[in-house]
Amino acid sequence: MTDSGRSCRETLTLSPQPSGTGGPLRIVFGEGPGRYVPGGAPLGSGDVGYVGGASLNLHEPGAVRALLDAASDRGWRPEGRGPVEMDGWPLLEAAAAARAGGGGPEG
């Protein structure tokens, strides 16, 4: 928890290329029961996941691509003009499974 009383969260912001071709996508991982987000030791910067479950390090090659693919599978389109914010938790398991070579859960 931060000093302002707001919850800790990790936000990944992706901007379409070339610049001006769409609005940014913000994938947000908020803290909550059974979840972890960066906030100090022992977690590294970019680590998000479920305690005892799926996890990703957003700095590892392919992790962001897997989240982007999961967001696209759930309806996000880069052509949108305004910013879009998506909850990252529903994307995490599909992205982690894709990174592990197991595809994603149906749904």
FIMI-273075 format. One record per residue (C-alpha): residue number from 1; x negated, y, z. Coordinates in steps of 0.2 Angstrom, whole numbers, always signed. Each point is the difference from the previous one (the first is absolute). Last residue first. Layout:
  num      X      Y      Z
  NUM      X      Y      Z
...
//
This chain:
  num      X      Y      Z
  107    +65    -94   -115
  106    -12    -14     -3
  105    -16     +0    +10
  104    -15     +6     -9
  103    -13     -9    -11
  102    -12    -12     +9
  101    -17     +6     -6
  100     -5     +7    +17
   99     +1    +18     -6
   98    +18     -4     -7
   97     +5     -7    +17
   96     -7    +16     +9
   95    +10    +11    -12
   94    +16    -10     +2
   93     -2     +0    +19
   92     -4    +19     +0
   91    +14     +7    -11
   90    +14     +0    +14
   89    -12     +7    +12
   88     -6    +15    -11
   87    +16    +10     +2
   86     +1    +10    -16
   85     -2    +19     -3
   84     +4     +8    -17
   83     -7    +16     -6
   82    +10     +9    -14
   81     -1     -2    -19
   80     +3    -19     -1
   79     -9     -7    -15
   78    -11    -11    +12
   77    +15    -12     +3
   76     +3     -8    +17
   75    +13    -14     -1
   74     -4    -14    +12
   73    -12     -8    -13
   72     -8    +16     -2
   71     -4     +2    +18
   70     -7    -18     +1
   69    -11     +4    -15
   68     -6    +16     +9
   67     -3    -10    +15
   66    -11    -13     -9
   65     -9    +14     -9
   64     -4     +8    +17
   63     -7    -16     +6
   62    -10     -5    -15
   61    -17     +5     +6
   60     -1     +2    +19
   59     +3    +18     +7
   58    +19     -3     +4
   57     -5    -15    +12
   56    +15    -11     -1
   55    +10    -11    +12
   54    +13    -14     +1
   53     +3     -8    +16
   52     -6     -3    +18
   51     +3    +19     +5
   50     +7     +7    -16
   49    -11    +10    -11
   48    -10    +16     -4
   47    -18     +3     -1
   46     -5    +16     -9
   45    -13     +6    +12
   44     -6    -14    +11
   43     +9     -7    +15
   42     -9     -3    +16
   41     -1    +14     +4
   40    +10    +15     -5
   39    +17     +4     -7
   38     +2    -10    -16
   37    +16     -9     -2
   36     +7    -15     +8
   35    +17     -9     +1
   34     +9    -11    +12
   33    +10    +14     +7
   32     -2    +16    -10
   31    -13    +11     -8
   30     +5     +8    -16
   29     -7     -6    -17
   28     +4    +13    -13
   27     -2     -2    -19
   26     +1    +17     -8
   25     +3     +1    -19
   24     -5    +16     -8
   23    +11     +8    -14
   22     -2     -2    -18
   21    -10     +4    -16
   20     -8    +16     +8
   19    -17     -7     +2
   18     -5    -14    -12
   17     +2    -11    +10
   16    +13     -2    +13
   15     -4     +4    +18
   14     -1    -13    +14
   13     +2     +4    +18
   12     -4    -13    +13
   11     +7     +5    +17
   10     -6     -9    +16
    9    +11     +4    +15
    8     -2     +4    +19
    7    +17     +5     +8
    6     +3    +19     +4
    5     -1     +6    +18
    4    -11    +15     -5
    3    -15     -8     +9
    2     +0    -15    -12
    1     +7    -17     +4
//
